[in-house]
């Protein structure tokens, strides 16, 4: 038999019957399947169980293949070589799928790409080429492709199945099977003689195999914690276990000294936990199996002294100057790996201590961390919206919550949250906050196409600036409506205001306003059809923004300049600036979608249709990952146009 047989199915497997049946049904219909979920939820076990399912064996026979994508460097050449080897095609170094097409088309196959995030990560060097290859594989009408992945980057044909964490009962069943349930094993592990084992068993008043399920778990764990080996770890061991159990991600191994400075023997204690199978290590974190975590997690976190001390260590690390050009800014990137733990702390303690100003200040800092380094919505939204409207922290919490939703492309939610925040600041009489946020809301309405609403907010901001006697602020907010205006008379007014602003501003200290003035003039001249003047002013804005590395502004400016150059058919220059724009999209998938879509249009108008198709497919995938339905539909329309040109319909009489 050619090719490789899949690894054996897991011996211990609970709680996935319904999901297994769903995957089997889809596979038999040759539907591409994506099992998506966080690490450790059992995606690989599900895939292997499906591969060895009787109905799958009947359907595919020996042509059930399994490729571990994290076992080779992520490149299209390596994936092709591994694919050829596993399916038994006999092609040593295939250059593309064409050389494998005849073999792939010859029979029905089920191919699992396990840990596909390692090859489909959009940041990878060959990510786009690999994405197209996986998409092409999914289009074979005789092949079912099943991927397991921690990320949502999948071609559009794939049927998504989210893999949740195991139910508590299923996790406990797995725990029993893995760790055994006999007293003999516990006695040997913990160095008890027969007499000690019998005494402990009698003291716990239950035999492990005879007690009810929950009581068995408790007895197993308490016997282990009563063992001589565990007692040797010292009086702090149980409290440390409770802290590990509390955090969803576990404890970062590199943070032991920082988190537990008052426990001198912490490293040896954690080594002891591992020896006793109380914890395990995964991706640099010390973690705990679900039954142990369920049992040991503090029932009242507010009464756990060590957990409270750990909370303070996290919370005091949160406040920092978030300006990207500040020297300490990179230190805030620690949130990338610890965001789930901090979010869980806040979720618990905003309930325990809802009236604490420091808790909500930390919540604001946390959302700032996310905004700059790991843009995503947060589970704290219901807690924030549930605050009384007169709570002093509510408007600022709503503001940062709005920015997070806006950063992932949910503009409607962004506008609603931001409007609520502005109204609360207005009720509190905080004119400065109202003006700053009105400007952001005005710009959002422009993006959404609500020009009248945007003008209303811009005018309100100007009136507040005038009331405060803020001359420079008046000039600043006067140029912002330039994005909203359409008639030549209004454009002339904005042009005069922006030019006057440039003359009014000092040379130092107001570079952001100078940059915005140049950007406004660029938009005005673009609206007037004066493209050359528009390009000149956008380039001037880029020069200022580059000196300060204003990433968000630089994305917008390079994107706008690429659009201008595209309209002038200066395609090579447009590609340069769209690549610059993409370099500033790491924090926003929505920005990446916009830039990729524009690059697809540039290639399309250059008549580079294959390249345009590739970029458009990538844009659909990126837009889809953030639920940007409008962007997905626009790109699909472009794809339909491309397909018509690549494959023109047959006309009667045509040779």
Buried (B, 14 or more C-beta within 10 A) or exposed (E): EEBBEBBEBBEEBBBBEEBBEBBBEBBBEBBBBBBBBBEBBBBBBBBBBBBBBEEBEEBBEEBBBBBBBEEBEBBBBBBBBBBBBBBBBEBEEBEEBEBBBEBBEEEBBBBBBBBBBBBBBBEBEBBBBBBBBBBBBBEBEEBBBBBBBBEBBBBBEBBEBEBEBBEBEBBBBBBBEEBBBEBEEBBEBBEBEEEBBEEBBEEBEBBBEEBEEBBBBBBBBBBBBBBEBBEEBBEBBEBBBBBBBBBEBBBBEEBBEEBBEEBEEBEEBBEBBEEBEBBEEEEEBBBBBBBBBBBBBBEEBEEBEBBEBBBEEBBEBBEBEBEBEEEEBEEBEBBEBBBBBBBBBBBBBBEEEBEEEEBBBBBBBBBBBBBBBBBBBBEBBEBBEEBEEEBEBBBBBBBBBBBBBBBBBBBEBBBBBBBBBBBBBBEBEBBEBBBBBBBBBBBBBBEBEBBEBBBBBBBBBBEBBEEEEBEBBBBBBBBBBBBBBEEEEBBEBBBEBBBBBBEBBEEEEBBBBBBBBBBBBBBBBBBBEBBEBBBBBBBBBBEBBBEBEBBBBBBBBBBBBBBBBBBEEBBEBBBBBBEBBBEBBBBBBBBBBBBBBBBBBBBBBBEBBEBBBBBBBBBBBBBBBBEBEEBBEBBBEBBEBBEEEEEEEEEEEEE
